[in-house]
Amino acid sequence: MASRRIPLADHVADVTALLAETLGALPVPLGAAALGRVAAQELRSPLDVPAADVSQMDGYAVRAADLPAAGEEVTLPLGAMIAAGDLPGELAPGTARAIMTGAPVPAGADLVVPVEESAAGRFVPGGSDGPDGDAVSVVLTPLGTGSGRFVRPRGSATRRGDTILRVGQVLTPGRIAHLAACGAREVEARIPPRVLVLSTGSEVAPAGGDPGPGRTHDANGPGLAAALAEAGAEVVGTAAVPDDPALLLERLHAELESTDADLIVTSGGVSQGAREVVRMAAEHPEVSLAFPTLALQPGGPQGIGTLLHEGRRVPWIALPGNPVSALLSCELILRPALGAPPRRRLRLPLRLEDPARPEPSPAHLLQHRRARVLPSGQVRLVGGPGSHLVAALAAADALVAVPVGTDLLHDGDLVETILLTEGS
C-alpha cells in the first residue's frame, strides 16, 4: 500500500520545530555589523519622531493670527534665533523668530514662513539691536498663512509605541536608520546556523573537469550551499560521498568534528530505490530519521531527524537528489524553517506558449512550476515539470504554485506566483 502523503505545511512545521533550538540570537550594534541580518525580536518605538514640532525650512516662526492675507507684506519684530537643538521657549505675540531647518518650533508659533518669502530673500538672524548690527525686524510676504505650514508635527514620522521592527525582517540600511532615529543602539539578530551540506551518490563527481563514464557533476552541493546562504545560514562544509552508508556516517562525523555544524543537509538517497544510502544509514542506532512522502511535486520524498554525534543530537534534513527537487525543497521547506524573510506572493494571469493547449498538473499534489514574470504583468512557465531540468530553474525568477485539486492550467488563469531572485 502506498504511503500516505502529508501536506507541505505540516512538514515545514515539523522541520521548523526540529531547528528551533539551533536558531539562536545575539545583540548586534546598529551599523554595518547589523546589515543583512535577520531580526529576532519585535521592537516598538519608545518615543515620538520627531520629538517636537520642528521647522521644515530655514525661515521665520510666526503666528498665523499675526499675518495678513496670503501675498500681502507684513513687518514683524524679531526675537532670538532658534537653531537645531535649542530649547525654543515661546514666541511673543506680534513677533517673528528666525528658525533653522530641524529646529523646534516655539510655543505659540503655528507656521514657518521660509526665507524665500522675506524681503531680504535670505536668512536674517535678528534678535539684537547691539553693535553687531543684527536686524531687529523682518519684512515678510507669505504665500500661505495656514496653520501648520512648513511645520513637521511631533510624531509625524513615528509615534511612540509604533512597531518599528518585526521578527524575521532583514535589517536594511533604511531599517537600521529608522531604529537609530527611535533611539535604539543594538538589535537582537539571529545567529546564522552552521550548516554542513553533503551530496550523496556514487555517480556524483565534483564540479569541473571530466566526471568520467556514467558519472555526473555535483550540482546539488554548490546550489544548496548558495540557497542556504541566501536563507541566512553559514555553510561550513560541503562534500560528496558514494552510496555507502558506512562511508556516509564516517564522513558526517569527520565533518562535524572539524566544523561543529548545527545542521546537516544531505541530498539524495531518500527515495524507494534498492540502494538509497540515507535510508540505509538510518538503520544505524546513532541515526534517527523518518522519511515522509509529501503531497508535493517535485520534492515528494523527504527525510527528517537527527544524528547522534559526541553526545549531541544534530538535526539532519535529507532532501531528494534530483537538482530541481533538492533546490525547491530547500526553498519551500528549509528557507521558512530557518526564519528567512518570506518571498512575495502575487496572483498573476498565466500566459501559455500555446493558449489552445492547457498544461496538465497532478490533481493530488501541490505542484511548483518554474516561471518568469513578463513585463506585461503576466507569468509564463519555463520548461516542463521534470525534476532534472535545472536549466529551466536557472532561467526562472518565479514559481507558479498549482494547488491540490487542479488538473489543468489554462491560458489566463490567475495563479499564485512566488517571486524569486532575478533569473537570467
Buried (B, 14 or more C-beta within 10 A) or exposed (E): EEEEBBEBEEBBEBBBEBBEEBBEBEEBEBEEEBBEBBBBEEBEBEBBBBEEBBBBBBBBBBBBEBBEEEEEEBEBBBBBBBBEEBEBBEBEEEBBBBBBBBBBBBEBBBBBBBBEBBEEEEBBEBBBEEEEEBBEBBBBBBEBBEEEBBBBEBBEBBEBEBEBBEBBBBBEEEBBEBBEBBEBEBBBBBBBBBBBBBBBBBBBBBEEEEBEEEBEBBBBBBBBBBBBEBBBBBBBBBBBBEBBBEBBBEBBBEBBEEBBBBBBBBBBBBBEEEEBBBBBBBEBEEBBBEBBBBBBBBBBBBBBBBBBBEEEBBBBBBBBBBBBBBBBBBBBBBBBBBBBBEBEEBEBBBBBEEEEEBBEBBEEBBBBBBBBBEEEEBBBBBBEBEBBBBBBBBBBBBBBBBEBEBEEBEBEBEBBBBBBEEBE
